Amino acid sequence: MADRAEGDPLLQHLSEAEETRDDFTSDPGVAVETLVARHGVIRAEELAAALAAPVSDPEPFLRLLEEAICPPDLVALPGRPAS
């Protein structure tokens, strides 16, 4: 896609976004801090997606997720049903 992105600003932006995708494998706790800083609050799906992006196996993903959600100051609020 990078070779096609040269003349197309949208494709160039998407290509740059792929290159700068966050990789939280070295410190999964930073994923929560980063997503909260960007959005104020985060959904479980957003955290899962951010942690799953760089890994391909379920076991490493589960270890990363467990480490990311273990801080005692992290508060989980009940979700609202989808409408």
ChimeraX commands (.cxc) that place a marker at each C-alpha (Angstrom):
marker #1 position 0.00,0.00,0.00 radius 0.5
marker #1 position 2.93,2.36,0.62 radius 0.5
marker #1 position 3.76,2.57,-3.08 radius 0.5
marker #1 position 0.14,3.52,-3.95 radius 0.5
marker #1 position -0.01,6.02,-1.07 radius 0.5
marker #1 position 2.42,8.46,-2.68 radius 0.5
marker #1 position -0.21,10.24,-4.78 radius 0.5
marker #1 position -3.24,9.75,-2.55 radius 0.5
marker #1 position -3.42,11.70,0.74 radius 0.5
marker #1 position -5.98,9.31,2.25 radius 0.5
marker #1 position -3.91,6.23,1.46 radius 0.5
marker #1 position -0.79,8.05,2.66 radius 0.5
marker #1 position -2.49,8.77,6.00 radius 0.5
marker #1 position -3.63,5.14,6.34 radius 0.5
marker #1 position -0.13,3.93,5.52 radius 0.5
marker #1 position 1.38,6.22,8.15 radius 0.5
marker #1 position -1.21,5.06,10.70 radius 0.5
marker #1 position -0.20,1.44,10.09 radius 0.5
marker #1 position 3.45,2.32,10.64 radius 0.5
marker #1 position 2.74,4.17,13.90 radius 0.5
marker #1 position 0.30,1.63,15.35 radius 0.5
marker #1 position 0.82,1.33,19.09 radius 0.5
marker #1 position 2.59,-1.78,20.31 radius 0.5
marker #1 position 1.96,-2.30,24.01 radius 0.5
marker #1 position 3.61,-5.72,24.26 radius 0.5
marker #1 position 6.55,-4.45,26.32 radius 0.5
marker #1 position 4.32,-2.59,28.83 radius 0.5
marker #1 position 0.59,-3.44,28.59 radius 0.5
marker #1 position -0.25,-1.10,31.46 radius 0.5
marker #1 position 0.64,1.81,29.21 radius 0.5
marker #1 position -2.24,0.78,26.92 radius 0.5
marker #1 position -4.81,1.84,29.52 radius 0.5
marker #1 position -3.02,5.14,30.21 radius 0.5
marker #1 position -2.64,5.90,26.49 radius 0.5
marker #1 position -6.24,5.12,25.59 radius 0.5
marker #1 position -7.62,7.07,28.56 radius 0.5
marker #1 position -5.41,10.05,27.64 radius 0.5
marker #1 position -6.78,9.95,24.09 radius 0.5
marker #1 position -10.46,9.35,24.85 radius 0.5
marker #1 position -11.10,10.14,28.54 radius 0.5
marker #1 position -12.65,6.72,29.07 radius 0.5
marker #1 position -12.16,3.43,27.28 radius 0.5
marker #1 position -14.30,0.43,26.49 radius 0.5
marker #1 position -13.08,-3.11,27.05 radius 0.5
marker #1 position -13.28,-3.68,23.29 radius 0.5
marker #1 position -10.89,-0.79,22.62 radius 0.5
marker #1 position -8.35,-2.11,25.11 radius 0.5
marker #1 position -8.64,-5.63,23.72 radius 0.5
marker #1 position -8.16,-4.38,20.16 radius 0.5
marker #1 position -5.10,-2.32,21.11 radius 0.5
marker #1 position -3.49,-5.28,22.87 radius 0.5
marker #1 position -4.45,-7.87,20.25 radius 0.5
marker #1 position -3.09,-5.94,17.25 radius 0.5
marker #1 position 0.58,-6.93,17.59 radius 0.5
marker #1 position 0.03,-10.54,18.75 radius 0.5
marker #1 position -1.36,-13.46,16.82 radius 0.5
marker #1 position -1.89,-16.08,19.53 radius 0.5
marker #1 position -4.57,-16.04,22.24 radius 0.5
marker #1 position -2.23,-16.94,25.11 radius 0.5
marker #1 position 0.08,-13.90,24.80 radius 0.5
marker #1 position -2.99,-11.70,24.32 radius 0.5
marker #1 position -4.55,-13.00,27.55 radius 0.5
marker #1 position -1.30,-12.39,29.46 radius 0.5
marker #1 position -1.13,-8.83,28.10 radius 0.5
marker #1 position -4.79,-8.18,28.95 radius 0.5
marker #1 position -4.38,-9.52,32.48 radius 0.5
marker #1 position -1.35,-7.32,33.08 radius 0.5
marker #1 position -3.10,-4.26,31.64 radius 0.5
marker #1 position -6.21,-4.58,33.83 radius 0.5
marker #1 position -4.55,-5.57,37.11 radius 0.5
marker #1 position -3.79,-2.08,38.54 radius 0.5
marker #1 position -5.89,-1.53,41.68 radius 0.5
marker #1 position -6.79,2.02,40.65 radius 0.5
marker #1 position -8.46,0.87,37.43 radius 0.5
marker #1 position -12.24,1.11,37.80 radius 0.5
marker #1 position -14.63,-0.89,35.64 radius 0.5
marker #1 position -18.09,0.57,35.25 radius 0.5
marker #1 position -21.03,-1.54,34.17 radius 0.5
marker #1 position -21.77,-1.17,30.49 radius 0.5
marker #1 position -25.03,-0.07,29.00 radius 0.5
marker #1 position -26.89,-2.43,26.71 radius 0.5
marker #1 position -26.50,-1.65,23.03 radius 0.5
marker #1 position -29.51,0.06,21.53 radius 0.5
marker link #1:1,2 radius 0.2
marker link #1:2,3 radius 0.2
marker link #1:3,4 radius 0.2
marker link #1:4,5 radius 0.2
marker link #1:5,6 radius 0.2
marker link #1:6,7 radius 0.2
marker link #1:7,8 radius 0.2
marker link #1:8,9 radius 0.2
marker link #1:9,10 radius 0.2
marker link #1:10,11 radius 0.2
marker link #1:11,12 radius 0.2
marker link #1:12,13 radius 0.2
marker link #1:13,14 radius 0.2
marker link #1:14,15 radius 0.2
marker link #1:15,16 radius 0.2
marker link #1:16,17 radius 0.2
marker link #1:17,18 radius 0.2
marker link #1:18,19 radius 0.2
marker link #1:19,20 radius 0.2
marker link #1:20,21 radius 0.2
marker link #1:21,22 radius 0.2
marker link #1:22,23 radius 0.2
marker link #1:23,24 radius 0.2
marker link #1:24,25 radius 0.2
marker link #1:25,26 radius 0.2
marker link #1:26,27 radius 0.2
marker link #1:27,28 radius 0.2
marker link #1:28,29 radius 0.2
marker link #1:29,30 radius 0.2
marker link #1:30,31 radius 0.2
marker link #1:31,32 radius 0.2
marker link #1:32,33 radius 0.2
marker link #1:33,34 radius 0.2
marker link #1:34,35 radius 0.2
marker link #1:35,36 radius 0.2
marker link #1:36,37 radius 0.2
marker link #1:37,38 radius 0.2
marker link #1:38,39 radius 0.2
marker link #1:39,40 radius 0.2
marker link #1:40,41 radius 0.2
marker link #1:41,42 radius 0.2
marker link #1:42,43 radius 0.2
marker link #1:43,44 radius 0.2
marker link #1:44,45 radius 0.2
marker link #1:45,46 radius 0.2
marker link #1:46,47 radius 0.2
marker link #1:47,48 radius 0.2
marker link #1:48,49 radius 0.2
marker link #1:49,50 radius 0.2
marker link #1:50,51 radius 0.2
marker link #1:51,52 radius 0.2
marker link #1:52,53 radius 0.2
marker link #1:53,54 radius 0.2
marker link #1:54,55 radius 0.2
marker link #1:55,56 radius 0.2
marker link #1:56,57 radius 0.2
marker link #1:57,58 radius 0.2
marker link #1:58,59 radius 0.2
marker link #1:59,60 radius 0.2
marker link #1:60,61 radius 0.2
marker link #1:61,62 radius 0.2
marker link #1:62,63 radius 0.2
marker link #1:63,64 radius 0.2
marker link #1:64,65 radius 0.2
marker link #1:65,66 radius 0.2
marker link #1:66,67 radius 0.2
marker link #1:67,68 radius 0.2
marker link #1:68,69 radius 0.2
marker link #1:69,70 radius 0.2
marker link #1:70,71 radius 0.2
marker link #1:71,72 radius 0.2
marker link #1:72,73 radius 0.2
marker link #1:73,74 radius 0.2
marker link #1:74,75 radius 0.2
marker link #1:75,76 radius 0.2
marker link #1:76,77 radius 0.2
marker link #1:77,78 radius 0.2
marker link #1:78,79 radius 0.2
marker link #1:79,80 radius 0.2
marker link #1:80,81 radius 0.2
marker link #1:81,82 radius 0.2
marker link #1:82,83 radius 0.2
view
